[in-house]
Amino acid sequence: MNWRPFSGECRNYALHLSIKDSYISANIINYAEISNGACTNVKANADIDSTPDTNKENDKGGQPNTANDNKIDDNGTDDEDDHDPATVSLNLYDLSLSKTVKTRRASAGDVIVFDLTIRNNGQAPVSGVTLVDYVPKTTDLVDTTWNSVNGNAVKEFPSPEIFCLGNLIP
């Protein structure tokens, strides 16, 4: 690159990275830094509010999603403006559960039906879902499609062939 930026001039550059198949964490933080710069016909070749180098660990500020992230108008005490991170959230599942009951009043011996809805609000499918209902001590589990485990009702969805929630698609 032979670009010599004039005062106030900027250029954008795209960087394409591929996430490794083996990476399973929730977020990736990618840092970039201007590692070198010099002025022609000027005695001091120094950036007044940051120090160009190749060490991503030594710059003030620039913590992703904080007040100092992307701060470029200070003198380098809060954030060195030649160094910046960006965060990418990976495709994750985000399960939510809602539980409703139509019968609000019941008598001893009545069977009450609760509707439980699992929703995947995330971006990736999930399998191996297990649902636990903490059965109150004043009730008995009478639904044979659920397992009783330590007094709780448990339903497992290990495979998409058994039940649609086994591979819950967003």
TORKOL-4160 file (C-alpha; in steps of 0.2 Angstrom, whole numbers, padded with zeros to 4 digits, m for minus):
170
<pt num="1" X="0000" Y="0000" Z="0000"/>
<pt num="2" X="0007" Y="0017" Z="m0005"/>
<pt num="3" X="m0007" Y="0027" Z="0003"/>
<pt num="4" X="m0002" Y="0042" Z="0012"/>
<pt num="5" X="m0017" Y="0050" Z="0021"/>
<pt num="6" X="m0019" Y="0068" Z="0022"/>
<pt num="7" X="m0026" Y="0076" Z="0037"/>
<pt num="8" X="m0044" Y="0071" Z="0040"/>
<pt num="9" X="m0043" Y="0058" Z="0026"/>
<pt num="10" X="m0048" Y="0040" Z="0029"/>
<pt num="11" X="m0050" Y="0023" Z="0020"/>
<pt num="12" X="m0059" Y="0007" Z="0025"/>
<pt num="13" X="m0052" Y="m0010" Z="0022"/>
<pt num="14" X="m0061" Y="m0026" Z="0023"/>
<pt num="15" X="m0053" Y="m0041" Z="0032"/>
<pt num="16" X="m0061" Y="m0058" Z="0030"/>
<pt num="17" X="m0058" Y="m0071" Z="0043"/>
<pt num="18" X="m0066" Y="m0089" Z="0044"/>
<pt num="19" X="m0071" Y="m0096" Z="0061"/>
<pt num="20" X="m0063" Y="m0113" Z="0064"/>
<pt num="21" X="m0075" Y="m0128" Z="0065"/>
<pt num="22" X="m0067" Y="m0133" Z="0082"/>
<pt num="23" X="m0071" Y="m0116" Z="0091"/>
<pt num="24" X="m0086" Y="m0117" Z="0102"/>
<pt num="25" X="m0085" Y="m0101" Z="0114"/>
<pt num="26" X="m0099" Y="m0088" Z="0114"/>
<pt num="27" X="m0089" Y="m0073" Z="0108"/>
<pt num="28" X="m0073" Y="m0069" Z="0098"/>
<pt num="29" X="m0064" Y="m0053" Z="0101"/>
<pt num="30" X="m0053" Y="m0047" Z="0087"/>
<pt num="31" X="m0040" Y="m0033" Z="0089"/>
<pt num="32" X="m0032" Y="m0022" Z="0076"/>
<pt num="33" X="m0018" Y="m0010" Z="0078"/>
<pt num="34" X="m0008" Y="0003" Z="0068"/>
<pt num="35" X="0009" Y="m0004" Z="0071"/>
<pt num="36" X="0019" Y="0009" Z="0062"/>
<pt num="37" X="0018" Y="0027" Z="0055"/>
<pt num="38" X="0030" Y="0041" Z="0051"/>
<pt num="39" X="0028" Y="0059" Z="0045"/>
<pt num="40" X="0039" Y="0066" Z="0031"/>
<pt num="41" X="0047" Y="0083" Z="0033"/>
<pt num="42" X="0043" Y="0083" Z="0052"/>
<pt num="43" X="0057" Y="0082" Z="0065"/>
<pt num="44" X="0046" Y="0072" Z="0077"/>
<pt num="45" X="0038" Y="0056" Z="0070"/>
<pt num="46" X="0026" Y="0053" Z="0084"/>
<pt num="47" X="0007" Y="0050" Z="0086"/>
<pt num="48" X="0002" Y="0063" Z="0099"/>
<pt num="49" X="m0011" Y="0052" Z="0107"/>
<pt num="50" X="m0005" Y="0034" Z="0105"/>
<pt num="51" X="0010" Y="0023" Z="0102"/>
<pt num="52" X="0010" Y="0012" Z="0086"/>
<pt num="53" X="0017" Y="m0005" Z="0090"/>
<pt num="54" X="0013" Y="m0024" Z="0088"/>
<pt num="55" X="0008" Y="m0028" Z="0106"/>
<pt num="56" X="m0011" Y="m0029" Z="0108"/>
<pt num="57" X="m0010" Y="m0030" Z="0127"/>
<pt num="58" X="m0002" Y="m0013" Z="0131"/>
<pt num="59" X="m0015" Y="m0001" Z="0125"/>
<pt num="60" X="m0026" Y="0009" Z="0137"/>
<pt num="61" X="m0045" Y="0007" Z="0134"/>
<pt num="62" X="m0052" Y="m0001" Z="0119"/>
<pt num="63" X="m0061" Y="m0014" Z="0130"/>
<pt num="64" X="m0076" Y="m0020" Z="0119"/>
<pt num="65" X="m0093" Y="m0012" Z="0122"/>
<pt num="66" X="m0087" Y="0000" Z="0135"/>
<pt num="67" X="m0088" Y="0019" Z="0136"/>
<pt num="68" X="m0069" Y="0020" Z="0131"/>
<pt num="69" X="m0071" Y="0008" Z="0116"/>
<pt num="70" X="m0069" Y="0018" Z="0100"/>
<pt num="71" X="m0064" Y="0034" Z="0109"/>
<pt num="72" X="m0053" Y="0044" Z="0098"/>
<pt num="73" X="m0054" Y="0062" Z="0104"/>
<pt num="74" X="m0044" Y="0061" Z="0120"/>
<pt num="75" X="m0025" Y="0062" Z="0122"/>
<pt num="76" X="m0023" Y="0044" Z="0124"/>
<pt num="77" X="m0026" Y="0043" Z="0143"/>
<pt num="78" X="m0043" Y="0034" Z="0141"/>
<pt num="79" X="m0040" Y="0025" Z="0124"/>
<pt num="80" X="m0026" Y="0024" Z="0112"/>
<pt num="81" X="m0035" Y="0028" Z="0096"/>
<pt num="82" X="m0023" Y="0017" Z="0085"/>
<pt num="83" X="m0029" Y="0001" Z="0093"/>
<pt num="84" X="m0047" Y="m0006" Z="0092"/>
<pt num="85" X="m0057" Y="m0022" Z="0096"/>
<pt num="86" X="m0073" Y="m0029" Z="0088"/>
<pt num="87" X="m0083" Y="m0043" Z="0096"/>
<pt num="88" X="m0092" Y="m0056" Z="0086"/>
<pt num="89" X="m0106" Y="m0067" Z="0094"/>
<pt num="90" X="m0106" Y="m0084" Z="0087"/>
<pt num="91" X="m0122" Y="m0094" Z="0083"/>
<pt num="92" X="m0129" Y="m0099" Z="0099"/>
<pt num="93" X="m0145" Y="m0106" Z="0105"/>
<pt num="94" X="m0156" Y="m0096" Z="0117"/>
<pt num="95" X="m0170" Y="m0107" Z="0125"/>
<pt num="96" X="m0185" Y="m0099" Z="0133"/>
<pt num="97" X="m0199" Y="m0107" Z="0143"/>
<pt num="98" X="m0216" Y="m0102" Z="0146"/>
<pt num="99" X="m0229" Y="m0111" Z="0156"/>
<pt num="100" X="m0248" Y="m0108" Z="0157"/>
<pt num="101" X="m0263" Y="m0116" Z="0165"/>
<pt num="102" X="m0281" Y="m0114" Z="0159"/>
<pt num="103" X="m0289" Y="m0120" Z="0175"/>
<pt num="104" X="m0286" Y="m0107" Z="0189"/>
<pt num="105" X="m0297" Y="m0116" Z="0202"/>
<pt num="106" X="m0297" Y="m0134" Z="0206"/>
<pt num="107" X="m0303" Y="m0146" Z="0219"/>
<pt num="108" X="m0294" Y="m0162" Z="0227"/>
<pt num="109" X="m0293" Y="m0176" Z="0214"/>
<pt num="110" X="m0294" Y="m0164" Z="0199"/>
<pt num="111" X="m0281" Y="m0166" Z="0185"/>
<pt num="112" X="m0274" Y="m0150" Z="0180"/>
<pt num="113" X="m0265" Y="m0148" Z="0163"/>
<pt num="114" X="m0251" Y="m0136" Z="0162"/>
<pt num="115" X="m0245" Y="m0131" Z="0144"/>
<pt num="116" X="m0226" Y="m0129" Z="0143"/>
<pt num="117" X="m0218" Y="m0121" Z="0128"/>
<pt num="118" X="m0200" Y="m0121" Z="0123"/>
<pt num="119" X="m0194" Y="m0109" Z="0111"/>
<pt num="120" X="m0177" Y="m0107" Z="0103"/>
<pt num="121" X="m0174" Y="m0088" Z="0101"/>
<pt num="122" X="m0156" Y="m0091" Z="0096"/>
<pt num="123" X="m0147" Y="m0093" Z="0079"/>
<pt num="124" X="m0142" Y="m0112" Z="0080"/>
<pt num="125" X="m0152" Y="m0128" Z="0082"/>
<pt num="126" X="m0151" Y="m0137" Z="0099"/>
<pt num="127" X="m0153" Y="m0155" Z="0103"/>
<pt num="128" X="m0153" Y="m0165" Z="0119"/>
<pt num="129" X="m0166" Y="m0154" Z="0127"/>
<pt num="130" X="m0172" Y="m0160" Z="0145"/>
<pt num="131" X="m0186" Y="m0151" Z="0153"/>
<pt num="132" X="m0189" Y="m0152" Z="0172"/>
<pt num="133" X="m0205" Y="m0147" Z="0181"/>
<pt num="134" X="m0203" Y="m0145" Z="0199"/>
<pt num="135" X="m0219" Y="m0154" Z="0205"/>
<pt num="136" X="m0227" Y="m0146" Z="0221"/>
<pt num="137" X="m0228" Y="m0158" Z="0236"/>
<pt num="138" X="m0247" Y="m0155" Z="0236"/>
<pt num="139" X="m0248" Y="m0164" Z="0219"/>
<pt num="140" X="m0245" Y="m0180" Z="0211"/>
<pt num="141" X="m0238" Y="m0183" Z="0193"/>
<pt num="142" X="m0251" Y="m0193" Z="0183"/>
<pt num="143" X="m0245" Y="m0190" Z="0166"/>
<pt num="144" X="m0236" Y="m0206" Z="0159"/>
<pt num="145" X="m0227" Y="m0196" Z="0145"/>
<pt num="146" X="m0216" Y="m0188" Z="0159"/>
<pt num="147" X="m0204" Y="m0197" Z="0170"/>
<pt num="148" X="m0204" Y="m0195" Z="0189"/>
<pt num="149" X="m0186" Y="m0191" Z="0195"/>
<pt num="150" X="m0183" Y="m0186" Z="0213"/>
<pt num="151" X="m0201" Y="m0180" Z="0214"/>
<pt num="152" X="m0200" Y="m0170" Z="0199"/>
<pt num="153" X="m0207" Y="m0172" Z="0181"/>
<pt num="154" X="m0194" Y="m0174" Z="0168"/>
<pt num="155" X="m0195" Y="m0175" Z="0149"/>
<pt num="156" X="m0181" Y="m0178" Z="0138"/>
<pt num="157" X="m0180" Y="m0174" Z="0119"/>
<pt num="158" X="m0164" Y="m0184" Z="0114"/>
<pt num="159" X="m0168" Y="m0186" Z="0095"/>
<pt num="160" X="m0178" Y="m0176" Z="0082"/>
<pt num="161" X="m0187" Y="m0192" Z="0077"/>
<pt num="162" X="m0195" Y="m0194" Z="0094"/>
<pt num="163" X="m0201" Y="m0176" Z="0096"/>
<pt num="164" X="m0199" Y="m0160" Z="0087"/>
<pt num="165" X="m0190" Y="m0152" Z="0101"/>
<pt num="166" X="m0175" Y="m0164" Z="0100"/>
<pt num="167" X="m0167" Y="m0153" Z="0087"/>
<pt num="168" X="m0176" Y="m0137" Z="0090"/>
<pt num="169" X="m0173" Y="m0125" Z="0075"/>
<pt num="170" X="m0173" Y="m0106" Z="0078"/>
